Amino acid sequence: AQRVTQPEKLLSVFKGAPVELKCNYSYSGSPELFWYVQYSRQRLQLLLRHISRESIKGFTADLNKGETSFHLKKPFAQEEDSAMYYCALSGYAGGTSYGKLTFGQGTILTVHP
Amino acid sequence: GAVVSQHPSRVICKSGTSVKIECRSLDFQATTMFWYRQFPKQSLMLMATSNEGSKATYEQGVEKDKFLINHASLTLSTLTVTSAHPEDSSFYICSAIPGISNTEAFFGQGTRLTVV
C-alpha cells in the first residue's frame, strides 16, 4: 500500500525566514512525488514534481529514497506563500497513472509579515 | 495551463435524491479523469478512475452503485451520487491529465455537496 505522511498540519513562519514542509512516503516501487498547492479559494495546482528537479517560486524539493522523504523547502518565505500544501505520490506504471494520486494530509503554511 | 471545470460548484439536495456533478476538460482531451472526495480538514481520497468509453475503476471501499461514474466523451465525466444521505455531504474534486504520458494532473475547482 502507498502512503504519504505530512506530520505538520499547521506551520507558521515570519516573512524572510526559511521554511520546510515535511513529507514522508511509503511505497514499494519507484514512486513519482509531487507537491500541490492550494491558495485561498483557488483550486489545487501543481507546484513541482521530483522528476523535473526544478525550482518553482523559490521552492525546491529533493527526493531522498533512503529516508523516503520529499521535503519542500524555501530559503526565504513570502507572505504570498501562505496556502495549503499537499504532498502527493503516484506509483509509476506509465501514462495515466500520474493522475492517480495518493495525497498527504496537507500542511497549512502561514507566513506572517 | 490546461483547464478543468466542475459544475455545479455547490449543490444542496434532499436526502434520498440523486445529484449529478460534471467534470469537463475545457481545452484538452482527457482519456482518463479521476474523482476525489475530501472531508473537512482532511486529505483528498481517490474514489475512482473514470475511463472514456469503459467502466470506471473504483477504489476499495467505494460503492460503485452509489457513486455512478460516466465518461461519455473525451472531455466530460460525470459523477452521480444516488440516493444521497447526509453522510455523503462532502467536497468532490475531479482531475484530468492531458494525453497519456503527461505527468501533471489538472484539478477542477471542486463541488461542495450538502445533503439535508
Interface residues (C-beta under 8 A of the other chain):
Chain A: E32 Y36 Q42 R43 L44 Q45 L46 R49 I51 Y86 G94 G95 T96 Y98 G99 K100 L101 T102 F103 G104 Q105 G106
Chain B: G1 T31 T32 M33 F34 Y36 Q42 S43 L44 M45 L46 T49 I93 S95 A96 I97 I100 S101 N102 T103 E104 A105 F107 G108 Q109 G110
